[in-house]
Amino acid sequence: MADASVNDPNHPDIRARWGGFAWTAENRERAAAIIARYPPGRQQSAVMPLLDLAQRQVAEETASGGWLPMPVIEYVARELGMPPMRAYEVATFYTMFNLQPVGRYLVQVCGTTPCMLQGSDDVFAACKAKGLKKGEITHGGLFTLAEVECIGACANAPVVQVNDDNYEDLDFDRTLAILNALERGESPAPGSSTGRQTSCPEGGPTTLRTMAVENHDYRGEWA
């Protein structure tokens, strides 16, 4: 498991590595554009997108799924003129923010009721067969496995989110195939693993079929 001290704000290694964190030139422009969306005096409302931007910069710098060391959270707070504790409260509330290092691919398996009923246990079994363990960085820094609550794609259960992509309609073999592809450095196509379009029924849409291939205007047919 991850060392609980790894994000200690006073840990000398954390301060030495991340105490000098600053935006890259590109991200500084992005941060300014994000802050500009909010009215004067409301810049602190940008804390969530700026924490996300910071986590993505850490991901680039560490070749990982990204996380938020304490000095990085404090940096975002300074950028927004807010107490560091307020930024920390946001980072600890939302599961999109990682407070511990993760592997290059953060494999988040939904274990909520719809996914469980549709076979999330088989998804976990595939992860276990691949050597993934919950909360641990495995395969030389490649994977971190986490069980999460509803991902919001219940109609396509069971579902796994890997970094920013969802993989749906999974079973043991399909999950293993995705993990193997990631290990080979490939980018498996996100979405349904059975090939269905979004959340259409198996066999294809039963209504508004033309919309499956084009942005068809039905209004003239409904008059």
C-alpha positions as CSV (number, residue, x, y, z in Angstrom):
1,M,0.0,0.0,0.0
2,A,1.0,3.6,-0.4
3,D,3.1,5.1,2.4
4,A,0.8,7.5,4.4
5,S,3.7,9.8,4.8
6,V,4.2,10.3,1.1
7,N,2.0,13.4,1.2
8,D,3.0,14.8,4.5
9,P,3.3,18.5,3.9
10,N,6.5,18.6,6.0
11,H,8.1,15.5,4.5
12,P,11.6,16.7,3.4
13,D,11.5,14.6,0.2
14,I,8.2,16.0,-0.8
15,R,9.3,19.5,-0.2
16,A,12.6,19.0,-2.1
17,R,10.8,17.5,-5.1
18,W,7.7,19.6,-5.4
19,G,8.4,22.8,-3.4
20,G,9.5,24.6,-6.5
21,F,6.5,23.6,-8.6
22,A,5.3,26.2,-11.1
23,W,3.2,26.2,-14.2
24,T,4.8,25.4,-17.5
25,A,4.6,28.2,-20.0
26,E,1.7,26.5,-21.8
27,N,-0.2,25.7,-18.5
28,R,0.3,29.3,-17.3
29,E,-1.7,30.5,-20.3
30,R,-4.3,27.8,-19.6
31,A,-4.5,28.8,-16.0
32,A,-4.9,32.5,-16.9
33,A,-7.7,31.6,-19.3
34,I,-9.5,29.5,-16.7
35,I,-9.3,32.2,-14.0
36,A,-10.6,34.8,-16.6
37,R,-13.9,32.8,-16.8
38,Y,-14.9,34.1,-13.4
39,P,-15.9,37.6,-12.3
40,P,-13.4,39.8,-10.4
41,G,-13.3,38.7,-6.8
42,R,-14.5,35.2,-7.6
43,Q,-11.2,33.7,-8.8
44,Q,-11.3,31.1,-6.1
45,S,-14.1,29.4,-8.0
46,A,-11.4,28.2,-10.4
47,V,-9.9,25.9,-7.7
48,M,-11.2,22.7,-9.2
49,P,-10.0,23.2,-12.8
50,L,-6.7,24.5,-11.6
51,L,-6.2,21.5,-9.3
52,D,-7.0,19.3,-12.3
53,L,-4.5,21.2,-14.5
54,A,-1.8,20.8,-11.8
55,Q,-2.5,17.1,-11.5
56,R,-2.1,16.7,-15.2
57,Q,1.2,18.6,-15.2
58,V,2.4,16.3,-12.4
59,A,1.3,13.4,-14.6
60,E,3.4,14.7,-17.5
61,E,6.4,15.3,-15.3
62,T,6.2,11.8,-13.6
63,A,4.9,9.7,-16.6
64,S,2.0,8.6,-14.3
65,G,-1.8,9.1,-14.0
66,G,-1.0,12.2,-11.9
67,W,-1.4,13.2,-8.3
68,L,-1.3,16.3,-6.1
69,P,1.6,16.6,-3.7
70,M,0.9,19.1,-0.9
71,P,3.3,21.7,-2.2
72,V,1.4,21.6,-5.5
73,I,-1.9,22.1,-3.7
74,E,-0.4,25.0,-1.9
75,Y,0.9,26.5,-5.1
76,V,-2.7,26.5,-6.6
77,A,-4.0,28.1,-3.4
78,R,-1.4,30.9,-3.8
79,E,-2.3,31.4,-7.4
80,L,-5.9,32.0,-6.3
81,G,-5.2,34.0,-3.2
82,M,-7.0,31.4,-0.9
83,P,-5.9,29.7,2.3
84,P,-4.1,26.4,1.5
85,M,-6.6,24.5,3.7
86,R,-9.5,25.6,1.4
87,A,-7.7,24.1,-1.7
88,Y,-6.9,21.0,0.4
89,E,-10.5,20.6,1.3
90,V,-11.5,20.5,-2.3
91,A,-8.7,18.1,-3.2
92,T,-9.7,15.7,-0.5
93,F,-13.4,15.8,-1.2
94,Y,-13.4,14.9,-4.9
95,T,-12.1,11.4,-6.0
96,M,-10.9,12.9,-9.3
97,F,-7.9,14.1,-7.3
98,N,-5.2,11.7,-6.2
99,L,-3.4,12.5,-3.0
100,Q,-1.0,9.6,-3.4
101,P,1.2,8.6,-6.4
102,V,-0.5,6.3,-8.9
103,G,0.7,4.3,-11.9
104,R,0.7,5.5,-15.4
105,Y,-2.8,4.0,-15.8
106,L,-5.2,4.5,-12.9
107,V,-7.7,1.6,-13.4
108,Q,-10.9,2.5,-11.6
109,V,-13.4,-0.4,-11.4
110,C,-17.0,0.4,-10.6
111,G,-18.3,-1.9,-7.9
112,T,-21.7,-0.3,-7.4
113,T,-24.9,-2.4,-7.7
114,P,-25.6,-2.2,-11.5
115,C,-22.0,-3.1,-12.3
116,M,-21.9,-5.8,-9.6
117,L,-25.0,-7.4,-11.0
118,Q,-23.6,-7.3,-14.6
119,G,-20.3,-8.9,-13.6
120,S,-17.9,-6.5,-12.0
121,D,-16.5,-9.4,-10.0
122,D,-15.2,-10.8,-13.3
123,V,-13.6,-7.5,-14.0
124,F,-11.8,-7.6,-10.6
125,A,-10.8,-11.2,-11.3
126,A,-9.2,-10.2,-14.6
127,C,-7.3,-7.4,-12.8
128,K,-6.2,-9.9,-10.1
129,A,-5.1,-12.3,-12.8
130,K,-3.0,-9.5,-14.3
131,G,-1.3,-8.9,-11.0
132,L,-3.1,-5.6,-10.1
133,K,-3.8,-5.0,-6.4
134,K,-6.0,-2.3,-5.0
135,G,-4.2,0.8,-3.9
136,E,-0.8,-0.4,-5.1
137,I,1.4,0.6,-8.0
138,T,2.2,-2.6,-10.0
139,H,4.0,-3.7,-13.1
140,G,6.9,-1.3,-12.6
141,G,4.8,1.8,-12.2
142,L,2.3,0.9,-15.0
143,F,-1.0,0.3,-13.1
144,T,-2.9,1.3,-10.0
145,L,-6.2,-0.4,-9.2
146,A,-9.0,1.2,-7.4
147,E,-12.6,0.3,-6.6
148,V,-14.9,3.3,-7.1
149,E,-18.5,4.2,-6.8
150,C,-20.8,4.8,-9.7
151,I,-19.1,6.1,-12.9
152,G,-22.4,7.0,-14.4
153,A,-22.6,4.6,-17.3
154,C,-24.9,2.0,-15.7
155,A,-26.6,1.0,-18.9
156,N,-23.3,-0.3,-20.2
157,A,-22.2,-2.1,-17.0
158,P,-19.7,-3.3,-15.9
159,V,-17.6,-0.2,-16.5
160,V,-13.9,0.6,-15.9
161,Q,-12.4,4.1,-16.2
162,V,-8.7,4.2,-17.1
163,N,-7.4,7.7,-16.7
164,D,-9.8,9.8,-18.8
165,D,-11.4,7.0,-20.8
166,N,-14.3,4.7,-20.0
167,Y,-14.4,1.0,-21.1
168,E,-17.9,-0.5,-21.0
169,D,-19.7,-3.8,-21.4
170,L,-16.8,-5.7,-20.0
171,D,-16.2,-9.3,-18.9
172,F,-13.1,-11.2,-17.8
173,D,-11.6,-11.6,-21.3
174,R,-12.4,-8.1,-22.5
175,T,-10.9,-6.6,-19.4
176,L,-7.7,-8.6,-19.7
177,A,-7.4,-7.7,-23.4
178,I,-7.6,-4.0,-22.5
179,L,-4.9,-4.3,-19.8
180,N,-2.7,-6.3,-22.1
181,A,-3.0,-3.6,-24.8
182,L,-2.1,-0.9,-22.3
183,E,0.9,-2.9,-21.2
184,R,2.0,-3.1,-24.8
185,G,1.8,0.7,-25.1
186,E,-1.3,0.6,-27.3
187,S,-4.4,2.8,-26.9
188,P,-7.5,0.6,-26.9
189,A,-10.6,2.3,-28.2
190,P,-12.8,3.5,-25.3
191,G,-16.5,2.9,-25.1
192,S,-18.4,-0.3,-25.5
193,S,-16.3,-3.4,-25.8
194,T,-19.1,-5.1,-27.7
195,G,-19.2,-2.5,-30.4
196,R,-22.6,-1.1,-29.7
197,Q,-23.2,2.7,-30.1
198,T,-23.1,4.5,-26.8
199,S,-25.9,2.9,-24.7
200,C,-28.1,1.5,-27.5
201,P,-29.7,-1.9,-26.9
202,E,-27.8,-5.0,-28.1
203,G,-28.4,-5.4,-31.8
204,G,-28.6,-1.6,-32.5
205,P,-31.1,1.2,-31.9
206,T,-34.8,0.4,-32.0
207,T,-36.0,4.0,-32.5
208,L,-34.6,6.9,-34.4
209,R,-32.4,4.5,-36.3
210,T,-31.1,7.1,-38.8
211,M,-29.5,9.0,-36.0
212,A,-27.1,6.1,-35.6
213,V,-25.3,7.1,-38.9
214,E,-26.1,10.9,-39.3
215,N,-27.6,13.9,-37.6
216,H,-31.0,13.3,-39.2
217,D,-33.7,15.9,-38.9
218,Y,-37.0,14.1,-38.1
219,R,-39.1,17.2,-37.7
220,G,-40.6,17.1,-41.2
221,E,-41.7,13.5,-40.7
222,W,-43.5,14.3,-37.4
223,A,-45.7,17.1,-38.8
